[in-house]
Amino acid sequence: MRRRRKQGGMTLVELIVAFTIMFVLASMAVPLARARIRMQRERELRYDLRIMHAAIDKYKDYCDGGYFGPMKQGTDCYPESLEQLVEGVKLAQSADGKKMRFLRSIPTDPFTGNKEWGLRSDQDDPTSTSWGGQNVFAVYTKTQEKAADGTSYSEW
């Protein structure tokens, strides 16, 4: 009888075990990747909200200080829109029409993927989802998703 030469390669059982291990590892990686993406979006949302609220507060401080001239009736010295923070407001004491800008651009909502944010006026109910239109007192995301702790992102 002739002897068989030792052949290299894997048996069917070895292949099944290897693929099973790879499948288990891959199935563990997908939830981790999703959690990491969600954490990144949450971080971006917090950052964007902080920037917009700081711009609104700065506008309010300048308006209260009289830098824009007399306050427009009904605005309580808050901006009328987010676009006004980007376009800027003319300074009353500036002879050359210099504008004060508070935002470079309106940030993109990381959850909805667009630049439309929910707005609240200082006369609106804090839990309201509709904007009264008098001024922009606060900004929130329009997503209906909830954070890991159960709070809605729109309440941040």
C-alpha positions as CSV (number, residue, x, y, z in Angstrom):
1,M,0.0,0.0,0.0
2,R,1.0,3.4,-0.7
3,R,1.2,6.0,2.0
4,R,-0.7,9.2,1.7
5,R,1.3,12.3,2.0
6,K,0.2,14.6,4.8
7,Q,-2.1,17.1,3.3
8,G,-2.3,20.7,4.6
9,G,-5.7,22.3,5.1
10,M,-8.6,22.4,7.4
11,T,-11.3,19.8,8.0
12,L,-15.0,20.7,7.7
13,V,-15.3,20.7,11.5
14,E,-12.4,23.1,11.9
15,L,-14.0,25.5,9.4
16,I,-17.3,25.4,11.1
17,V,-15.7,26.1,14.5
18,A,-13.6,29.0,13.0
19,F,-16.7,30.6,11.3
20,T,-18.8,30.2,14.5
21,I,-16.1,32.0,16.5
22,M,-15.9,34.8,13.9
23,F,-19.7,35.1,13.9
24,V,-19.9,35.4,17.7
25,L,-17.2,38.0,17.7
26,A,-18.8,40.0,14.9
27,S,-22.2,39.9,16.6
28,M,-20.7,41.3,19.7
29,A,-19.0,44.1,17.8
30,V,-22.2,45.5,16.1
31,P,-23.9,46.6,19.3
32,L,-20.7,48.1,20.5
33,A,-20.3,50.1,17.3
34,R,-24.0,51.3,17.5
35,A,-23.4,52.4,21.1
36,R,-20.3,54.2,20.1
37,I,-22.2,56.0,17.3
38,R,-25.0,57.0,19.7
39,M,-22.5,58.3,22.2
40,Q,-20.8,60.4,19.5
41,R,-24.2,61.8,18.4
42,E,-25.0,62.6,22.0
43,R,-21.7,64.4,22.4
44,E,-22.3,66.4,19.2
45,L,-25.9,67.3,20.4
46,R,-24.7,68.6,23.7
47,Y,-21.9,70.6,22.0
48,D,-24.3,72.1,19.4
49,L,-26.9,73.0,22.1
50,R,-24.3,74.6,24.3
51,I,-23.0,76.7,21.4
52,M,-26.5,77.9,20.4
53,H,-27.6,78.6,24.0
54,A,-24.4,80.6,24.5
55,A,-25.0,82.6,21.4
56,I,-28.6,83.3,22.5
57,D,-27.3,84.4,25.9
58,K,-24.7,86.6,24.4
59,Y,-27.2,88.3,22.1
60,K,-29.5,88.9,25.2
61,D,-26.6,90.5,27.1
62,Y,-25.7,92.8,24.1
63,C,-29.4,93.7,23.7
64,D,-29.9,94.4,27.4
65,G,-26.8,96.6,27.2
66,G,-28.3,98.7,24.5
67,Y,-25.8,97.8,21.8
68,F,-28.6,97.3,19.2
69,G,-30.6,100.4,20.0
70,P,-34.2,100.2,21.3
71,M,-35.6,96.7,22.0
72,K,-38.2,95.4,19.5
73,Q,-41.6,95.0,21.2
74,G,-42.4,91.5,22.3
75,T,-38.9,90.0,21.9
76,D,-37.7,90.6,25.5
77,C,-34.3,91.2,24.0
78,Y,-34.0,87.6,22.6
79,P,-33.2,87.0,19.0
80,E,-36.2,86.6,16.6
81,S,-34.7,83.6,14.9
82,L,-31.5,81.5,14.7
83,E,-30.8,83.0,11.3
84,Q,-30.5,86.4,13.0
85,L,-27.6,85.1,15.1
86,V,-25.8,84.0,11.9
87,E,-26.6,87.1,9.8
88,G,-25.8,89.5,12.6
89,V,-27.4,92.6,14.1
90,K,-26.3,96.2,13.3
91,L,-24.7,97.9,16.2
92,A,-26.6,101.2,17.1
93,Q,-23.4,103.2,17.8
94,S,-21.6,102.1,14.6
95,A,-21.5,104.8,11.9
96,D,-20.3,102.3,9.3
97,G,-23.1,99.8,9.9
98,K,-20.9,97.2,11.6
99,K,-22.8,94.0,12.5
100,M,-22.3,91.7,15.5
101,R,-22.6,88.0,14.6
102,F,-23.1,85.3,17.2
103,L,-23.0,82.1,15.2
104,R,-20.9,81.2,12.2
105,S,-23.7,78.9,11.0
106,I,-26.6,77.0,12.3
107,P,-25.3,73.5,13.3
108,T,-26.7,70.4,11.9
109,D,-28.7,68.3,14.3
110,P,-26.8,65.0,14.7
111,F,-29.9,63.0,15.1
112,T,-32.2,64.4,12.4
113,G,-29.4,65.3,10.0
114,N,-30.8,68.8,9.1
115,K,-30.5,72.3,10.4
116,E,-34.1,72.6,11.6
117,W,-34.2,72.8,15.4
118,G,-37.1,73.0,17.7
119,L,-37.5,76.6,19.1
120,R,-39.0,77.9,22.3
121,S,-40.0,81.4,23.1
122,D,-39.7,82.7,26.7
123,Q,-43.6,83.0,26.6
124,D,-44.0,79.3,25.6
125,D,-44.7,76.5,28.0
126,P,-41.4,74.7,28.7
127,T,-42.8,71.4,27.6
128,S,-44.5,72.7,24.5
129,T,-43.5,71.4,21.1
130,S,-44.8,74.4,19.2
131,W,-43.1,77.7,18.9
132,G,-45.0,80.9,19.7
133,G,-42.8,82.9,17.3
134,Q,-42.1,85.9,19.6
135,N,-38.4,85.2,20.1
136,V,-35.9,82.4,20.5
137,F,-35.3,81.7,24.2
138,A,-34.2,78.0,23.9
139,V,-33.4,75.4,21.2
140,Y,-34.0,71.6,21.3
141,T,-33.6,68.7,18.9
142,K,-36.7,67.5,17.0
143,T,-35.8,63.8,17.3
144,Q,-38.2,61.5,19.2
145,E,-35.4,59.2,20.3
146,K,-34.6,58.7,24.0
147,A,-31.2,58.6,25.7
148,A,-30.0,55.5,27.6
149,D,-31.4,56.9,30.8
150,G,-34.9,57.2,29.3
151,T,-35.0,61.0,28.9
152,S,-36.0,62.4,25.6
153,Y,-33.2,64.2,23.7
154,S,-35.6,67.0,23.1
155,E,-35.5,67.7,26.9
156,W,-31.8,68.3,26.9
